[in-house]
């Protein structure tokens, strides 16, 4: 950018700079407008005349150094004054270099080249990620701010696309930091290539408003799209980026690594008029994408922000729930289909929220999983169900099998087995408790799960694979795992009267369980037809609203324990 009150100086300077390849040139002959233009254009270097009426070059230098967004832009001063005081004052105000008027073209080109090279080196150290070579978080924030202001002024639309690598932490832990760095470099190259291809067909070359890909943190990237021709083009780019990131698989440290990414999109200025607000909203979108199963893209909508606020509220209240004794256990009867008698019950946590009333697990367990509160919550459930089992036994009531859901994160805790051992010590009820673990969690690195399952069996506990049928279990692993029961997933039970495929799957699960010597339980039974189908095809136990809803311990005791004539 050149600021000079003489148009002829600007015309001549621009002419010979264009001859040597400098094509992006802006200027003003009105020094009073210089700062406003500077804030919009953010040039790489300024050629600044010192002696101008009304507003001098010194005034502009002083104002630039007081502005955080402008103070680091290098300034080459153009002056006809040769006295040392003028030069000293310019240096004190932050000038980078000097040229005496009339300007020698060759000298200007050399000084401009050196100034830009020094600026580029310093900028690279400050604003670029050393691993990938991409702009870093600070540069990204600056670009978002610039693009947002320009979009507001010109009444146009831009977008942010945040990209997070799914399960990068696990990849890094499995293969090591060096392999993780190599993976990040390769992903960055693929993303940059797709952004470049998209930009070539969606960017107006006259505006220089090109997309910017940045690396925000370890496994997070951000793309700033300053100007959109259509909103649909954002979705197209997002889909292209997901494909590029995942296909083909990466060859890292002798391993084939398959990667997926989750994406969040926020439009500006519609989704936010400030940088922080935009970042918050694109963060809400990507959080929702991850909750939806990862490897997908989610556009921001106001309800996502409301959901995030609700999530935070639940998280804060959850942290106090155990110490305030707000949790309770409901019990849902399990019925022996052959006899119609009570065979056990599943223990299900409920939350007596002080403001929202009784909450089911679906309203807070996902939050507990996300913020790692599932471990203390799950530990409380085990202690409470064991206490209740001991109390019923002491009261002379029949000892039935009580099933407890155990999360994958609980099971993975190094001290989980020892904590269970302490709870069971002296109670004598371990043989009447069954831990339910989901099929999906058991089939993720199953080799590492087998030893822990054996230790639980040694404590006298029964073990059940919950939600069976949706996790692609290996028959060989099922044979090696010391489990007692398969619990047929509710999605198949729902459709056994209407879908031949679901009915066939249920029959196959029952047959496989029998071949392995395992019991079967069907959950979510809601109709007489479902119960009859399960009974006729040899399913052992079932539970669901057709028989009874979950109920408080005292109600379960009165309606079932004290009135049931035959127990297993």
URLIN-V637412 format. One line per field, one symbol per residue. ss: DSSP state (a for helix, b for strand, c for the rest). burial: 1 if it has 9 or more other ideal C-beta (glycine too) atoms within 8 Angstrom, else 0. A space follows every 10 residues. Layout:
ss->???
burial->???
This chain:
ss->cbbcccaaaa aaaaaaaaac ccccccbbcc aaaaaaaaaa acccbbbbbc ccccccaaaa aaaaaccccc cccbbbbbbc cccaaaaaaa aaccccbbbb ccccaaaaaa aaaaaaaaaa aaaaaaabcc ccccbcaaaa aaaaaaaaaa aaaacccbbb bbbbbccaaa aaaaacaaaa aaaaaaaaaa aaaaaaaaaa aacccccccc cbbbbbbccb bbbbbccccc aaaaaaaaaa aaaaaacccb bbccbbbccc bbbbbbbbcc ccccaaaaaa aaaaaaaaaa acccccbbbc caaaaaaaaa aaaaaaaaaa acccccbbbb bbbbbbcccc cbbbbbbbbb bbbcccbbbc aaacaaaaaa cccaaaaaaa aaaaaaaaaa aaaacccccc bbbbbccaaa aacccaaaaa aaaaccccca aabbbbbbaa aaccccaaaa aaaaaaaacc cbbbbbbbcc ccccaaaaaa ccccbbbbca aaaaccccca aaaaaaaaaa aaaaacccbb bbcccccaaa aaaaaacccc bbcccccccc bbaaaaaaaa accccccc
burial->1111000011 0011011100 0000111100 1001101111 0010111111 0100111111 1111101001 1011111110 0000011011 0011111110 0010001110 1101110110 0010001110 0001111011 1111111111 1100001111 1111110100 1100100011 1111111101 1111101110 0110000010 1111110001 1111111100 1011111111 1101110001 0100001011 1111111110 1100101111 1111111111 0001111111 0001101100 1001101101 1100011111 1111111000 1111111111 1110000010 0001101110 0011101111 1111110111 0110001011 1111111111 1010011011 1011001011 0111111111 1110010011 0111111010 1111111111 1010001100 1010111111 1111110000 0110111011 0111000111 1111100001 1011101011 1111011101 1010011111 10010010
